Amino acid sequence: MVKGYLWGCCGGANAECDASESVYGAAKRPRGRVLACPAMRLAVLASGGGTVLQAILGAGIPVDVVLTDREAPAEQRARDSGIPVIRVNRAQYMPDREAFTAAVSDALARSEIELVAMAGFMTILSPSIFEDFPGRIINTHPSLLPSFKGAHAVAEALSFGVKVTGCTVHVATAAVDDGPILAQQAVEIRPGDTEEALHERIKSVEWQLYPSVLARIVNGELDPAALLAQRDR
């Protein structure tokens, strides 16, 4: 749990929520603690159950918009917290990934979003979004990067017989799992571990680590864009 971050007067939930699909959620803030102003306007991108979104909300981090690519339980979690939802329906755009990504970027821009947290968003975005939000898209990965990049990180860690894996929070870039590392936490691999059991323990770490990093960014204590620019010089 991240302590000391309270909902504040900045940003607000009055963002434009116009997109290719329905918009859900009243323009109100949940009751709770208040984040010091000014706070960065944060969007969470989700496709599934919204457990990572719930961890972010549970840590008291202000979320201005939840953007989805399909009907998903994450939308209900957002509605329950009074957060506007934008659905950019992938079915209306794919296989034109560029058009889909442009629609996502446009929706985020119209909502004046400054920071994007990927939270189980299952449509791969084209590189253009990383040009639109350089150093401002954050993601997590279920390994200690740079080891085991890609979609099968947990299975590969077990297959290679490593004794420790973990969770990484990093800046998302056009190259998969290649952005600057913002935080990591190790998870021990136990004898007889299955992929499912190990992944669940990594998720438990992710639900603590990810909000703590986002809180530092939103509160101005960590600048991922500066880290990316420094790496790419």
Backbone torsions as a table, in degrees:
resi	resn	phi	psi	omega
1	MET	NA	129.9	176.2
2	VAL	-85.4	126.3	-176.7
3	LYS	-100.0	147.9	169.1
4	GLY	87.4	11.4	178.5
5	TYR	-108.6	114.5	-173.4
6	LEU	-115.3	149.9	176.9
7	TRP	-63.5	135.9	-172.9
8	GLY	-128.4	-165.6	-172.8
9	CYS	-91.0	-5.9	-171.8
10	CYS	-86.8	153.7	175.9
11	GLY	70.5	-78.3	-178.3
12	GLY	82.0	169.6	-177.6
13	ALA	-100.3	37.1	-177.8
14	ASN	-102.5	22.5	-177.1
15	ALA	-68.6	151.3	172.0
16	GLU	-63.6	128.9	-177.2
17	CYS	-121.4	37.7	-176.6
18	ASP	-89.8	123.8	179.1
19	ALA	-153.1	-162.8	-173.3
20	SER	-80.3	-6.6	-177.6
21	GLU	-136.7	-172.3	-176.6
22	SER	-62.6	155.5	175.5
23	VAL	-117.7	131.5	-178.2
24	TYR	-121.0	156.5	170.3
25	GLY	106.0	132.0	177.3
26	ALA	-78.3	154.0	179.1
27	ALA	-83.7	79.9	179.1
28	LYS	-149.6	161.4	177.5
29	ARG	-104.2	141.0	171.6
30	PRO	-67.7	152.7	178.0
31	ARG	-71.3	149.1	-179.6
32	GLY	161.2	-157.8	179.9
33	ARG	-81.2	162.7	-171.8
34	VAL	-115.2	126.9	177.8
35	LEU	-75.9	139.5	179.5
36	ALA	-60.7	137.3	178.8
37	CYS	-83.9	150.5	-5.1
38	PRO	-85.9	145.2	177.1
39	ALA	-105.5	147.2	175.1
40	MET	-68.7	143.3	176.9
41	ARG	-79.4	121.4	-170.5
42	LEU	-112.4	132.0	170.5
43	ALA	-113.8	140.4	174.0
44	VAL	-110.9	128.1	178.7
45	LEU	-102.1	124.1	-174.8
46	ALA	-142.0	155.2	178.0
47	SER	-129.4	-15.6	-170.0
48	GLY	-121.1	-132.2	-172.9
49	GLY	-71.5	-21.0	177.1
50	GLY	82.9	23.9	180.0
51	THR	-68.0	-36.1	177.3
52	VAL	-69.2	-41.9	174.4
53	LEU	-55.6	-44.7	-179.3
54	GLN	-63.0	-37.4	177.5
55	ALA	-64.3	-39.6	178.1
56	ILE	-64.3	-46.1	179.5
57	LEU	-65.4	-40.2	-179.5
58	GLY	-64.5	-23.4	177.4
59	ALA	-83.6	-0.7	177.7
60	GLY	80.7	20.0	-180.0
61	ILE	-87.6	127.2	-177.5
62	PRO	-69.4	124.8	176.7
63	VAL	-112.0	125.2	-176.0
64	ASP	-89.6	-32.2	-178.0
65	VAL	-148.5	142.3	166.1
66	VAL	-112.3	124.0	-179.6
67	LEU	-111.7	129.5	179.2
68	THR	-121.3	164.1	178.2
69	ASP	-112.1	5.1	-179.3
70	ARG	-168.6	169.3	172.6
71	GLU	-64.1	130.4	-173.7
72	ALA	-155.0	151.7	177.0
73	PRO	-58.1	-24.7	178.0
74	ALA	-58.8	-30.4	178.9
75	GLU	-63.4	-41.2	179.5
76	GLN	-67.0	-39.0	176.5
77	ARG	-59.1	-40.9	178.5
78	ALA	-66.2	-46.1	179.3
79	ARG	-58.4	-41.5	-179.2
80	ASP	-62.4	-25.3	178.8
81	SER	-99.3	6.3	177.8
82	GLY	72.7	26.9	-177.6
83	ILE	-103.0	130.7	177.7
84	PRO	-59.9	143.1	178.4
85	VAL	-117.9	132.8	171.9
86	ILE	-113.7	125.8	173.9
87	ARG	-109.1	116.6	171.8
88	VAL	-102.3	97.4	-169.8
89	ASN	-71.1	114.5	-177.3
90	ARG	-60.6	-29.7	-177.5
91	ALA	-63.9	-23.7	179.9
92	GLN	-80.7	-12.9	-174.4
93	TYR	-119.5	-39.4	-174.0
94	MET	-68.0	143.8	15.4
95	PRO	-88.7	14.3	179.5
96	ASP	-82.4	86.4	-175.8
97	ARG	-65.1	-34.6	179.3
98	GLU	-63.2	-43.2	-179.7
99	ALA	-66.5	-40.0	178.0
100	PHE	-63.2	-46.5	-179.5
101	THR	-62.8	-39.6	177.8
102	ALA	-62.2	-38.4	178.9
103	ALA	-66.7	-39.1	177.1
104	VAL	-64.3	-47.9	180.0
105	SER	-60.5	-41.6	-179.8
106	ASP	-63.8	-42.8	179.2
107	ALA	-63.6	-40.0	178.8
108	LEU	-67.3	-41.2	-179.7
109	ALA	-64.6	-41.6	-179.4
110	ARG	-67.9	-22.8	175.7
111	SER	-90.7	5.1	177.1
112	GLU	58.1	41.6	-178.9
113	ILE	-78.0	136.6	-180.0
114	GLU	-110.1	-21.3	-177.7
115	LEU	-140.7	135.9	-178.1
116	VAL	-120.5	126.3	176.8
117	ALA	-110.1	115.5	175.0
118	MET	-75.4	131.4	-176.7
119	ALA	-140.9	70.0	-178.0
120	GLY	76.5	34.1	177.7
121	PHE	-81.6	119.1	-165.1
122	MET	-99.6	6.4	173.8
123	THR	-105.6	125.8	178.0
124	ILE	-69.2	131.4	-179.2
125	LEU	-96.1	149.1	179.4
126	SER	-75.4	161.1	-176.4
127	PRO	-57.8	-20.4	-176.0
128	SER	-59.2	-31.3	-177.6
129	ILE	-68.2	-28.2	179.2
130	PHE	-76.9	-19.1	171.4
131	GLU	-80.3	-34.0	179.4
132	ASP	-72.3	-33.1	-178.5
133	PHE	-129.5	64.1	-175.1
134	PRO	-65.5	122.3	178.8
135	GLY	72.2	10.9	-176.4
136	ARG	-119.6	13.7	174.6
137	ILE	-115.0	124.2	-174.3
138	ILE	-115.9	143.0	-179.2
139	ASN	-141.9	168.2	173.9
140	THR	-121.0	161.0	179.4
141	HIS	-145.6	138.1	-175.2
142	PRO	-85.3	54.9	170.9
143	SER	-160.4	173.8	172.8
144	LEU	-92.7	89.2	-179.7
145	LEU	-57.4	146.8	13.0
146	PRO	-86.0	8.6	177.2
147	SER	-74.5	142.1	171.2
148	PHE	56.5	60.2	172.9
149	LYS	-72.7	161.5	172.7
150	GLY	94.8	-171.5	-167.7
151	ALA	-79.8	-11.1	-174.5
152	HIS	-118.5	36.9	-172.5
153	ALA	-61.7	-42.8	-176.4
154	VAL	-68.2	-46.3	179.3
155	ALA	-62.3	-39.2	-179.1
156	GLU	-68.8	-37.4	177.1
157	ALA	-60.5	-42.5	177.4
158	LEU	-66.8	-42.0	-177.9
159	SER	-63.9	-37.9	-179.1
160	PHE	-79.3	-12.0	176.7
161	GLY	76.1	22.2	177.2
162	VAL	-67.6	155.2	-176.9
163	LYS	-92.8	-19.0	-177.6
164	VAL	-138.8	135.4	169.3
165	THR	-129.7	-148.7	178.8
166	GLY	162.5	-155.5	-178.1
167	CYS	-129.2	138.8	177.7
168	THR	-123.0	133.2	168.4
169	VAL	-103.7	127.2	-173.4
170	HIS	-144.4	164.3	173.0
171	VAL	-75.8	127.9	178.5
172	ALA	-81.1	136.7	178.4
173	THR	-134.0	177.5	179.7
174	ALA	-63.1	-31.5	175.0
175	ALA	-81.1	132.4	-173.3
176	VAL	-65.6	126.1	174.1
177	ASP	54.2	40.4	-172.5
178	ASP	-121.7	-2.8	-176.6
179	GLY	-76.7	168.9	179.0
180	PRO	-54.6	138.0	179.5
181	ILE	-81.5	128.9	-179.3
182	LEU	-99.6	-32.5	178.8
183	ALA	-165.7	152.2	176.0
184	GLN	-142.7	151.7	173.0
185	GLN	-143.1	133.3	-175.6
186	ALA	-81.2	150.0	173.7
187	VAL	-131.8	123.3	-179.8
188	GLU	-71.7	139.0	173.9
189	ILE	-91.9	123.7	-174.8
190	ARG	-93.9	152.2	175.9
191	PRO	-56.8	133.3	179.3
192	GLY	79.7	7.1	179.7
193	ASP	-57.9	139.2	168.5
194	THR	-97.6	164.0	177.9
195	GLU	-59.6	-42.2	-178.6
196	GLU	-64.4	-46.0	-177.8
197	ALA	-64.5	-43.3	179.1
198	LEU	-64.5	-42.2	-178.9
199	HIS	-63.4	-37.5	178.7
200	GLU	-63.6	-39.4	178.2
201	ARG	-68.4	-36.2	176.4
202	ILE	-65.3	-40.5	177.4
203	LYS	-60.4	-39.6	179.0
204	SER	-60.4	-38.0	176.2
205	VAL	-69.5	-42.9	179.9
206	GLU	-57.0	-41.3	-177.1
207	TRP	-65.7	-17.8	175.1
208	GLN	-97.2	-44.7	-173.7
209	LEU	-69.8	-45.1	-175.9
210	TYR	-60.6	-50.7	177.6
211	PRO	-59.9	-35.1	-178.8
212	SER	-65.5	-37.2	177.5
213	VAL	-70.4	-44.8	178.8
214	LEU	-60.3	-38.4	178.6
215	ALA	-61.1	-41.2	178.7
216	ARG	-65.2	-38.0	179.1
217	ILE	-68.6	-50.5	-177.6
218	VAL	-59.8	-34.5	-177.5
219	ASN	-88.0	4.3	175.3
220	GLY	82.4	12.1	-179.1
221	GLU	-89.0	-15.4	-177.4
222	LEU	-140.9	132.8	-177.0
223	ASP	-119.7	93.8	-178.1
224	PRO	-64.9	-32.1	179.4
225	ALA	-63.8	-39.4	178.3
226	ALA	-66.6	-38.1	178.2
227	LEU	-65.1	-41.2	178.2
228	LEU	-65.4	-43.8	179.8
229	ALA	-62.3	-39.4	179.3
230	GLN	-65.3	-41.6	179.6
231	ARG	-65.0	-36.2	-173.7
232	ASP	-89.3	2.3	179.4
233	ARG	-68.7	NA	NA
